[in-house]
Every structure is written in structure tokens, then in C-alpha cells.
């Protein structure tokens, strides 16, 4: 899909809350870029900018619009 070129998922590979959106995107054949966070304590600037209130993963970014929380992403 051409729209998948600008889809990004931010999270840790071991988090079940990050795996939900990744599995769903794979099932729907949507291409995405996975941006892995290395530590729970040290948040990247992109994560803080995308989810400024809670600063938690998972975050899906489509274009310039972030969508937070895995269940909201699935909808």
C-alpha cells in the first residue's frame, strides 16, 4: 500500500501493547516503520512530542498525526 509509507509505530518490541497494533497492521498488509524505544526510563523526543500527556507507548503516527493507546489504534 502506498499509504503505508508514512505509517510509524513507536514502542518496545517486548510490550504486548505495542504488539497489538503491529499484528493488526501486518494482518491488514499495511506497511509501517517500527521505531523501537530502548528504555522505559529514557523517552525519545519523538515519543514525548507524539504523546505529551502520558508519554507512554504505543503510538502510531500516520503522516503528522499521532494516535495513542493500542486499543484506539486498533479501531
N, C-alpha and C positions, 0 to 999 in steps of 0.2 A: 504494500500500500504506500502511496506517495505521502499520505498524511502522517505515517509513522516516522518520517524523517525528523520531525521536530518534537517527538514524544520522549520524555526523560523520566526515569524513576529514581528517586533518591532513597537510599536506605542501606541497611546492613544485610548481608546475604543470609545470616542465621535467624533473622527475625520473621516469625510467622505473619506478622502484619505487613511485611514487605513482600513475602512470598505470595500472598493472595492476589495482589494486582499483577505480579509478574506471571503467575499461572494463567490468569484470565487474559492478559494481553497475548500470551503465547497461544492459548486456545482459539482466540479470535484472529490470529495471524497478523497482529499489529506489531510492526517493527518499533523498537524503542532502544534507547541508550540507558544502560544501568550505571548510575553514579554511586559508587559504594562509599559509605561513611566508614572510616576506620575505627572510630571510638565513640562511645556514648557520651563521654565527658567533653570531648573537643568537637564542637559542631562546626561544620564548614559555613562559610559566608553565604553560599547559595541556599543551604538549608534554613539558616536564620532569616534570610531575606524572603524565602518562599513560605515559611510558616513562622511569622514573627511572634505570635501569641504563645503557642505551646512549645515551639522549637523541637518537635518530635517527628519521627519518621512514621509512616511512609508518606512521601509527597510525589505526586505525578505532575509533571509540568508539560502542558501542551501549548506550544508557541511560547507566549509570555505569561500564561495564566496557570497558577498553581492550584492543584486540588489536593486537599489534605485528608487524612484518615482513610484507611483501607476500605472500609465499607462504603464510604461515599464514592471512592474511586470505582468500585465495582458497579455501582448504579450507573 
